[in-house]
Amino acid sequence: MEFIGHVIDGAETEAADGRRFDSVDPWTREPWAQVALGGQADADRAVAAARQAFDEGPWPRMGSPSAARSCTGSPT
């Protein structure tokens, strides 16, 4: 069965406590993937990684048009 983890700091990871849940196909009602079940520790790690990326990455120096392109993938 496929596993879908959290993407934190650019890497797919398990939940900190290893918990998962089954994602069920609504048509077949069969499980098709296991998904990392995040908790507070995972949220804290994600927020810390985002804060570091914002503080040390290009975002603070980027103008609005460049930031918008990064978020939308639009060339304009």
For each residue, the residues with C-beta under 8 A, 3 or more apart:
1: 31 32 33 34
2: 32 33 34
3: 20 33 34 35 36
4: 23 33 34 35 36
5: 12 13 14 15 35 36
6: 12 13 14 15 36 38 42 46
7: 10 11 12 13
8: 11 13 42 45 46 49
9: 45 49 52 53
10: 7
11: 7 8
12: 5 6 7
13: 5 6 7 8 36
14: 5 6 18 20 36
15: 5 6 18 19 20 36 37 38 39 42
16: 39 41 42 45
17: 39 41
18: 14 15
19: 15 36 37 39
20: 3 14 15 34 35 36 37
21: 34 35 37
22: 31 33 34 35
23: 4 31 32 33 34 35
24: 29 30 31 32
25: 28 29 30 31 32
26: 29
27:
28: 25
29: 24 25 26
30: 24 25
31: 1 22 23 24 25 34
32: 1 2 23 24 25
33: 1 2 3 4 22 23
34: 1 2 3 4 20 21 22 23 31
35: 3 4 5 20 21 22 23
36: 3 4 5 6 13 14 15 19 20 42
37: 15 19 20 21
38: 6 15 42 43
39: 15 16 17 19 42 43
40: 43 44
41: 16 17 44 45
42: 6 8 15 16 36 38 39 45 46
43: 38 39 40 46 47
44: 40 41 47 48
45: 8 9 16 41 42 48 49
46: 6 8 42 43 49 50
47: 43 44 50 51
48: 44 45 51 52
49: 8 9 45 46 52 53
50: 46 47 53 54
51: 47 48 54 55
52: 9 48 49 55 56
53: 9 49 50 56 57 59
54: 50 51 57 59 60
55: 51 52 60
56: 52 53
57: 53 54 60
58: 61 62
59: 53 54 62 67
60: 54 55 57
61: 58
62: 58 59 66 67 70
63: 66 67
64: 67 68
65: 68 69
66: 62 63 69 70
67: 59 62 63 64 70 71
68: 64 65 71 72 74
69: 65 66 72 73 74 75 76
70: 62 66 67
71: 67 68
72: 68 69
73: 69
74: 68 69
75: 69
76: 69
